[in-house]
Amino acid sequence: MARAFISLGLEPGKGVAILGFNRPEWFLADVGAILAGGVPAGIYTTSSAEQARYVVQHCEAQILVIEGPQYLELAGQIRFHTPGLKAVVLMQGRDPAALSWQKLLERGGAVPEEALERRVAAQRPDDLCTLIYTSGTTGPPKAVMLSHHNLVWTSGILERDFDLRAGQCVISYLPLSHIAEQIITLHGPMKIGATTWFAESLERMAANLPEVRPHVFFAVPRVWEKIQAAIGEAGATAPPLKRWIAAWARRVGLAAGYAEQRGQPPPRGLALAEALVFRTVRRRLGLDRAKVCAVAAAPTSLATHEFFLSLRIPLLEVCGTSEATGPAAVSRLSACRTGCAGKALEGTEVAIAEDGEILVRGAHVCLGYLKDEAATAETIDADGWLHTGDVGELDADGYLKITDRKKELIITSGGKNISPQNIEALLKGIPAVAQAAVIGDGRKSVGALLTTMKLKRRLIEKNFRADIEALY
C-alpha cells in the first residue's frame, strides 16, 4: 500500500484523506500513508461536502481514499476545487472515475522496496504522523498533530495499565476519524499484537459482539445506555421468579462492586448470583472475555454506571482529548471509583488550574494544531501544560472527577454558576429520556429540553413524572 501511494506521487509530509466506514482497507490506507511518509487524515462519513473539502485542502491531500462509488460525486466536487489532488481511490467497487483497490495494489509492485525503506528511514519519532480533525462546531475544525512518539507511547502505556496481551481481540465500530477508536482498534493492537474485528455496521454491533467476544470494549455513553435499555426491556418480559432472582442478584452485584472499590470483602451470595445471573448476561452480551469495558467522550449517568456495576461489568471511565492522543486519566480495575475518571496515566501529570480547568502534561501531548500557531499557543502553554477545556476536581488520592466543559458552564442572571452536564447526565438516566439539554445562561431559572425514547405513551405518562421527581 505504501509503495502504491508512492507510485501515485505522494510526497513526504503531504496528506492522504480517508473517508469511509470501519473496514480493513481504512487501516491499510492509514498505515500505508504513514510508512510512505505521508500524513493520514480521517474524514467523518457524516461530514458535509464543505467540511470534507476543507479537510482535503487543509492537509494538502494528494490522495483521497473513499468508501465506494456512492461518494464519487462528493469526490468530484472536492477534486474540482483541489488542484493538488492526484488520485481518488475506492475501497470497494469499481468506477472509471477512480482507481479501484486492486488496481492500486498492483501499482505498488512497480516501486522498489528500497524506495520505501528510504521513506521510512527518513522519519523520526517526533515527526508528524497523523492528523485528527476536531468537530469544528464553532468554525473550521482544527487539525491536531500527533507524532509517531505520541501514538507509540500512548499505546504502550495502555498496554501496561490494562495488562493487554498479544492474541486478544477488539471490535471496531466507532468512527475511525476519532483518536479513541484509532488507539483502541488500530495503533494499540499493532503495538500489542492483538486482532481487530470489524462490526458489520453500527446498527449490527450488538449482534456482532457475541461473535467477537472482545477482551477490550470501548463505547460512548449512548451505546452503554442502549445496551442498558435492551437488557431492561428483555427483563421486563421475564417470568416473575426470574425477575425476582435478577433483582436480588443485581443488589448483591452492586454491593460487591462498591465493596471492591473500598477494599472490603464481597457480600454473601455473590458466587450464587454469578452462577445464576451474571455469567449468563455477560455471555449473551458478548462481554464474557472482556477485561476492560471503558466509557468516555461524554458524561455517563450514575444510573448507567450502577446498572452495569450491578451486573459485574464495571465501566472504567477515561478522561481524554484528541490533543492528548486520547487518554489523559484512566480508571483501572485495581483503582476504580464510580463517578471518577481515574488517575493520571503513568508518567504523566494532571493538575487543576485556578479556574478549575483540567491541565495535562506528558509524552502524549500533541505537537499542536496544523497551520494554527495562535490556537496552539492558547492550548499548550510555555510550560508544556495542555489546557483541556474540561473543568474538574482532584481528590486527595489523585482521582480525577470531571464536572463540566469550561465553555458550557451556565451563569444565571443571579450570578450562580451551574454545571449543566451533571444535571443532563441525571436526566438521561430516566428510561423515557433519549437526550437532555439544560438551558439557563443569563436567565432567572434553569430549564431543560428533552427528547423521549420510543416507548409506549402509557409508560411515559405513568413513570415520567415520578422519575423526574425522584431526581430532586
C-alpha positions in Angstrom: 0.0 0.0 0.0 2.8 2.4 0.9 4.6 1.7 -2.4 1.3 2.2 -4.3 0.9 5.6 -2.7 4.5 6.5 -3.7 3.6 5.4 -7.3 0.7 7.8 -7.3 3.1 10.7 -6.5 2.6 11.0 -2.7 5.2 13.3 -1.4 6.6 13.2 2.2 4.5 15.4 4.5 1.5 15.6 2.2 -1.9 14.4 3.2 -3.9 11.2 2.4 -7.5 11.9 3.2 -9.6 8.8 4.1 -13.4 8.9 4.1 -15.1 5.6 4.8 -16.6 3.2 7.3 -14.6 0.8 9.6 -13.0 -1.8 7.4 -9.5 -3.3 6.8 -9.0 -1.0 3.8 -9.3 2.0 6.2 -6.4 0.6 8.3 -4.3 -0.2 5.3 -4.7 3.2 3.8 -3.8 4.9 7.1 -0.7 2.8 7.8 0.4 2.8 4.2 0.3 6.6 4.2 2.4 6.8 7.3 5.0 4.4 6.0 5.3 6.3 2.8 6.0 9.5 4.7 2.5 10.9 4.1 0.0 12.1 6.7 -3.3 10.4 7.0 -6.4 12.5 7.9 -9.7 10.9 8.5 -13.0 12.5 7.4 -16.2 11.6 9.1 -18.8 9.9 6.8 -21.4 12.4 8.2 -19.3 15.4 7.1 -20.9 17.9 4.6 -19.3 18.5 1.2 -17.9 21.8 2.6 -16.4 20.1 5.6 -14.8 17.2 3.6 -13.3 19.7 1.1 -11.9 21.7 3.9 -10.0 18.7 5.4 -8.7 17.7 2.0 -7.4 21.2 1.2 -6.2 22.0 4.7 -4.0 18.8 5.0 -2.8 19.3 1.4 -4.0 15.9 0.5 -2.6 14.4 -2.7 -4.7 11.2 -2.5 -8.3 10.8 -1.4 -9.5 7.3 -0.4 -13.3 6.9 -0.3 -15.6 4.1 0.8 -17.1 3.4 -2.7 -18.9 4.8 -5.7 -21.6 6.4 -3.5 -19.0 9.1 -2.6 -17.8 9.7 -6.1 -20.0 12.8 -6.6 -18.5 14.3 -3.4 -15.0 13.3 -4.5 -15.6 15.0 -7.9 -16.6 18.3 -6.2 -13.5 18.1 -4.0 -11.2 17.3 -6.9 -12.6 20.2 -8.9 -11.6 22.7 -6.1 -8.3 20.9 -5.2 -5.7 21.1 -8.0 -3.1 19.3 -5.8 -5.3 16.1 -5.5 -3.6 13.5 -7.7 -5.9 10.5 -7.3 -9.1 9.2 -5.9 -9.2 5.6 -4.7 -12.1 3.3 -4.0 -12.0 0.9 -1.0 -14.7 -1.2 -2.7 -16.4 -1.3 -6.1 -15.3 0.0 -9.5 -15.8 3.1 -11.5 -13.9 4.8 -14.4 -13.7 8.0 -12.4 -11.5 6.5 -9.7 -8.8 3.9 -9.0 -10.0 0.5 -7.7 -8.4 -1.1 -4.7 -7.0 -3.9 -6.7 -5.5 -1.6 -9.3 -4.0 0.5 -6.5 -2.2 -2.5 -5.0 -1.0 -3.6 -8.4 0.7 -0.2 -8.8 2.7 -0.9 -5.7 4.7 -3.6 -7.4 6.3 -1.1 -9.7 8.0 0.7 -6.8 11.1 -1.0 -5.4 11.4 -1.8 -1.7 14.4 0.4 -1.4 12.4 3.5 -2.2 10.0 2.7 0.6 12.9 1.9 3.0 14.3 5.4 2.3 10.9 7.0 3.2 10.8 5.0 6.5 14.4 5.8 7.4 13.9 9.5 6.9 11.2 9.6 9.6 11.9 10.5 13.3 9.8 9.7 16.5 8.9 13.4 17.0 7.8 13.9 13.3 4.2 14.5 12.4 2.5 11.1 12.0 -1.3 11.6 11.7 -3.9 14.4 11.8 -7.1 14.2 13.9 -9.6 16.9 13.0 -11.8 18.2 15.8 -15.5 18.7 15.4 -15.4 22.4 14.4 -18.8 23.2 15.9 -17.9 26.9 16.2 -15.9 27.3 13.0 -13.5 25.3 10.8 -12.2 22.1 12.5 -8.7 22.3 14.0 -6.2 19.6 12.9 -4.5 18.0 15.9 -0.9 17.0 15.0 0.1 13.7 16.6 3.7 12.4 16.4 4.9 8.8 16.0 6.1 9.0 19.6 2.6 10.2 20.8 0.9 7.2 19.3 3.5 4.5 20.3 4.0 5.9 23.8 0.2 6.0 24.5 -0.4 2.5 23.1 2.4 1.2 25.3 1.0 2.9 28.5 -2.4 1.4 27.9 -0.9 -2.0 27.3 0.7 -1.9 30.7 -2.2 -0.2 32.6 -4.7 -2.7 31.4 -2.4 -5.7 31.2 -3.3 -6.2 27.5 -1.6 -9.1 25.7 -0.9 -10.5 22.2 -3.7 -12.7 20.9 -6.5 -10.7 22.4 -9.2 -9.0 20.3 -11.2 -5.8 20.0 -14.1 -4.7 17.8 -14.0 -1.6 15.6 -17.3 0.2 15.1 -16.9 3.9 16.2 -15.7 6.5 13.6 -12.0 5.9 12.8 -11.6 9.6 12.3 -11.6 9.8 16.1 -8.4 9.2 18.1 -10.1 7.0 20.7 -11.1 4.4 18.0 -7.7 4.6 16.4 -5.8 4.0 19.6 -8.1 1.1 20.7 -8.5 -0.7 17.4 -5.6 0.3 15.2 -2.4 1.6 17.0 -2.9 -0.3 20.2 -3.5 -3.7 18.6 -0.4 -3.1 16.3 1.7 -2.4 19.4 0.4 -5.4 21.3 -0.2 -8.0 18.6 -3.9 -8.1 19.0 -6.7 -8.8 16.5 -9.2 -6.2 15.3 -12.6 -7.4 14.1 -14.9 -5.0 12.2 -18.6 -4.7 13.0 -20.9 -5.1 10.0 -22.4 -1.7 10.9 -23.1 0.4 14.0 -26.6 -1.0 14.0 -25.3 -4.6 13.9 -22.7 -4.0 16.6 -24.7 -5.5 19.4 -25.3 -8.7 17.3 -21.6 -8.9 16.4 -20.4 -8.6 20.0 -21.2 -12.2 20.9 -19.4 -13.4 17.7 -16.2 -11.5 18.6 -16.2 -11.6 22.4 -13.7 -8.8 22.7 -11.2 -8.6 25.5 -11.4 -4.8 25.4 -14.6 -3.0 24.6 -14.9 0.8 24.4 -18.2 2.6 24.0 -19.5 6.1 24.3 -22.3 6.6 27.0 -25.1 6.4 24.4 -24.0 2.9 23.4 -24.0 1.7 27.0 -27.4 3.4 27.5 -28.8 1.4 24.6 -27.5 -1.8 25.9 -28.9 -1.0 29.3 -32.3 -0.3 27.7 -32.2 -3.5 25.8 -31.5 -5.6 28.9 -34.3 -3.7 30.8 -36.8 -4.5 28.0 -35.8 -8.2 27.9 -36.1 -8.4 31.7 -39.5 -6.8 31.8 -41.0 -9.8 29.9 -39.4 -12.5 32.0 -41.5 -14.6 34.4 -41.9 -13.2 38.0 -39.5 -15.6 39.6 -36.7 -14.8 37.1 -37.3 -11.1 37.6 -37.0 -11.5 41.4 -33.8 -13.5 41.0 -32.3 -10.9 38.7 -33.3 -8.0 41.0 -31.7 -9.9 44.0 -28.5 -10.6 42.0 -28.2 -7.0 41.0 -28.4 -5.8 44.6 -25.7 -8.3 45.5 -23.6 -7.3 42.5 -23.9 -3.5 43.2 -22.9 -4.1 46.8 -20.0 -6.2 45.7 -18.8 -3.6 43.2 -18.7 -0.8 45.8 -17.1 -3.2 48.3 -14.3 -3.9 45.9 -13.7 -0.2 45.4 -13.4 0.3 49.1 -11.1 -2.7 49.6 -13.8 -4.6 51.6 -14.8 -8.3 51.3 -17.7 -9.1 48.9 -21.2 -9.7 50.3 -22.7 -13.1 50.8 -24.4 -14.7 47.8 -22.0 -13.3 45.2 -20.9 -16.7 43.9 -24.5 -17.8 43.6 -25.5 -14.6 41.8 -22.6 -15.0 39.5 -23.7 -18.6 38.6 -27.4 -17.8 38.3 -27.3 -14.4 36.5 -24.0 -12.5 35.8 -22.2 -15.2 33.8 -25.2 -15.7 31.5 -25.7 -11.9 31.0 -22.1 -11.3 30.1 -22.1 -14.3 27.7 -25.2 -13.2 25.9 -23.8 -9.6 25.6 -20.5 -11.0 24.3 -18.6 -9.5 27.2 -17.7 -12.7 29.0 -14.0 -12.3 28.0 -13.8 -8.5 28.4 -11.0 -7.5 30.8 -11.8 -3.8 30.1 -15.1 -2.2 29.5 -14.4 1.5 29.0 -16.5 4.6 28.6 -15.5 8.2 27.5 -16.4 11.1 25.3 -19.4 12.4 27.3 -20.7 12.3 30.9 -22.2 9.0 32.0 -25.1 9.0 34.4 -24.7 7.4 37.8 -27.7 5.2 37.0 -25.9 3.7 34.0 -22.7 3.2 35.9 -24.6 1.4 38.7 -26.6 -0.7 36.3 -23.5 -2.3 34.8 -21.7 -2.4 38.1 -24.6 -4.4 39.5 -24.1 -6.9 36.6 -20.4 -7.2 37.5 -19.4 -5.1 34.4 -17.7 -2.0 35.9 -17.4 0.8 33.3 -13.9 2.2 33.5 -14.1 5.9 32.8 -11.5 7.6 30.7 -10.8 11.4 30.7 -9.3 12.2 27.3 -8.9 14.6 24.4 -7.6 14.4 20.9 -4.8 16.7 21.9 -3.6 14.1 24.5 -3.6 11.3 21.9 -6.8 10.0 23.6 -6.5 9.3 27.3 -5.2 11.7 30.0 -6.5 9.9 33.0 -7.9 6.3 33.2 -9.8 4.1 35.6 -8.2 0.7 36.2 -9.9 -2.4 37.7 -7.4 -2.1 40.6 -8.1 1.6 41.1 -11.7 2.4 40.1 -14.2 4.7 41.7 -17.6 5.0 40.2 -18.2 8.6 39.0 -14.5 9.3 38.7 -12.3 9.4 35.6 -9.5 7.5 37.4 -5.9 8.6 37.8 -3.3 10.2 35.5 -1.6 7.9 33.1 1.7 6.5 34.3 4.5 9.0 33.5 2.1 12.0 33.1 0.8 14.8 35.2 -2.7 16.1 35.8 -3.4 19.4 37.6 -6.3 21.7 38.2 -5.9 25.4 37.3 -7.2 28.2 39.4 -10.4 28.5 37.4 -11.0 24.7 37.7 -9.7 23.7 34.2 -8.0 20.3 33.9 -4.4 20.6 32.8 -2.4 17.7 31.4 1.4 17.3 30.7 3.3 14.3 29.3 4.6 12.4 26.3 1.1 12.0 24.9 0.5 15.8 24.4 0.3 16.6 20.7 2.6 18.8 18.6 -0.1 21.4 18.3 -2.6 22.4 15.6 -1.6 22.3 11.9 -1.2 25.8 10.5 -2.7 27.5 13.6 0.1 28.8 15.9 -2.3 31.0 17.8 -4.6 28.2 18.8 -1.6 26.0 19.6 -0.2 28.7 22.0 -3.6 29.1 23.6 -4.0 25.3 24.2 -0.4 24.3 25.1 1.3 26.8 27.4 5.0 27.6 27.6 5.5 25.0 30.4 4.0 22.2 28.3 0.6 22.1 30.1 -2.3 21.1 27.8 -5.4 23.1 28.7 -8.1 20.5 28.1 -11.2 22.8 28.3 -12.7 20.4 30.9 -13.5 21.5 34.4 -12.8 19.1 37.2 -11.6 18.2 40.7 -8.7 16.0 42.0 -9.2 14.3 45.4 -6.6 13.6 48.0 -5.9 10.1 46.4 -5.3 11.6 42.9 -8.7 10.5 41.5 -10.0 12.9 38.8 -13.6 13.9 38.5 -14.9 15.9 35.5 -17.6 18.3 36.3 -18.2 20.1 33.0 -16.8 21.7 29.9 -15.3 25.2 30.6 -17.2 26.8 27.8 -20.5 25.2 28.8 -20.9 26.5 32.4 -24.2 28.3 32.8 -24.3 31.6 34.7 -27.8 32.6 35.6 -28.9 36.2 35.8 -28.4 36.0 39.6 -24.8 35.1 39.1 -25.0 31.5 40.1 -22.6 29.1 38.2 -24.2 25.8 37.2 -22.7 22.7 35.6 -25.2 21.5 33.0 -23.5 18.2 32.4 -24.3 16.9 35.9 -28.0 17.6 35.5 -28.1 16.3 31.9 -26.5 13.0 33.0 -29.1 12.6 35.7 -32.0 13.4 33.3 -30.7 10.9 30.7 -30.7 8.3 33.4 -34.5 8.3 33.1 -35.7 5.4 30.9 -38.0 7.6 28.8 -35.4 10.3 28.1 -33.1 10.0 25.0 -31.3 13.3 25.1 -31.3 16.3 27.5 -30.0 19.8 27.2 -30.0 22.2 30.2 -30.6 25.9 29.4 -30.5 29.0 31.6 -27.5 31.1 30.7 -28.5 34.7 31.7 -31.9 33.6 32.8 -33.6 33.8 36.2 -34.1 30.0 36.4 -32.8 26.8 34.7 -34.8 24.6 32.4 -34.2 21.6 30.2 -35.1 20.5 26.7 -35.8 16.7 26.5 -36.4 14.2 23.7 -38.1 10.9 24.5 -37.3 7.3 23.7 -39.7 5.3 21.5 -41.7 3.9 24.4 -45.4 3.4 24.8 -47.2 6.6 25.6 -48.9 5.0 28.7 -45.5 4.0 30.1 -44.2 7.6 29.7 -47.3 9.1 31.3 -47.1 6.7 34.2 -43.4 6.8 35.1 -42.1 10.1 33.7 -43.2 12.4 36.5 -42.2 10.0 39.2 -38.7 9.7 37.6 -38.3 13.5 37.4 -39.4 14.0 41.0 -37.0 11.3 42.2 -34.1 13.3 40.9 -34.8 16.0 43.4 
